[in-house]
Amino acid sequence: EAGVAQSPRYKIIEKRQSVAFWCNPISGHATLYWYQQILGQGPKLLIQFQNNGVVDDSQLPKDRFSAERLKGVDSTLKIQPAKLEDSAVYLCASSLLSDQPQHFGDGTRLSIL
Amino acid sequence: AQSVTQPDIHITVSEGASLELRCNYSYGATPYLFWYVQSPGQGLQLLLKYFSGDTLVQGIKGFEAEFKRSQSSFNLRKPSVHWSDAAEYFCAVGNSGGYNKLIFGAGTRLAVHP
């Protein structure tokens, strides 16, 4: 089966600009996660979707980050405006259901200048 | 609050040598524990998990881990390391039980000398 697809793989922007990341989960997976992985740290959950509804966004900086999962399939994560501390790898993961193993994409590496 | 500590940031071993990566957790109830591996430029792959039962769990690629409740530890081991095992290893705890709401440690980067 095809894995979790993410694009772009790399993105370089200047601070205060906006950026968007896209994730296509494994077909049929109801649960989708976005993680932020800062260099030297483990991944941190930003938001979890169940189908097209948000289950947990307690760690999402809502003043600048937004995410949506229209139609319960693909998802986009947006940052506007970006700050230097947003430099990180953004990982998307999906699972068949929330109590099933998560499958990770290869991530998008974001660099803020 | 739940947390995971991986005391070793970087470990270097020789190919063929044994390996042990340390993981300590803080969790109020029975923990759901995981080890993931991340190769450069790639996402995370699940190596093994502990939910309950036998405290020694076997995973993929010849890895195993032992859950020790008295020490709040879940150390990862491999008897003989291969050069392809060079990667970053993350220990995680399921914050609400199961695979959900994972809390990751900071990771241990493994280098393998030929």
Chai-1 contact restraints between the chains, C-beta under 6 A:
chainA,res_idxA,chainB,res_idxB,connection_type,confidence,min_distance_angstrom,max_distance_angstrom,comment,restraint_id
A,Q41,B,A106,contact,1.0,0.0,6.0,A-B,restraint_1
A,G42,B,F90,contact,1.0,0.0,6.0,A-B,restraint_2
A,G42,B,F104,contact,1.0,0.0,6.0,A-B,restraint_3
A,G42,B,G105,contact,1.0,0.0,6.0,A-B,restraint_4
A,G42,B,A106,contact,1.0,0.0,6.0,A-B,restraint_5
A,G42,B,G107,contact,1.0,0.0,6.0,A-B,restraint_6
A,P43,B,F104,contact,1.0,0.0,6.0,A-B,restraint_7
A,L91,B,G43,contact,1.0,0.0,6.0,A-B,restraint_8
A,S98,B,N100,contact,1.0,0.0,6.0,A-B,restraint_9
A,D99,B,G98,contact,1.0,0.0,6.0,A-B,restraint_10
A,P101,B,L46,contact,1.0,0.0,6.0,A-B,restraint_11
A,P101,B,Y99,contact,1.0,0.0,6.0,A-B,restraint_12
A,Q102,B,Y99,contact,1.0,0.0,6.0,A-B,restraint_13
A,F104,B,G43,contact,1.0,0.0,6.0,A-B,restraint_14
A,F104,B,L44,contact,1.0,0.0,6.0,A-B,restraint_15
A,G105,B,G43,contact,1.0,0.0,6.0,A-B,restraint_16
A,D106,B,Q42,contact,1.0,0.0,6.0,A-B,restraint_17
A,D106,B,G43,contact,1.0,0.0,6.0,A-B,restraint_18
A,G107,B,G43,contact,1.0,0.0,6.0,A-B,restraint_19
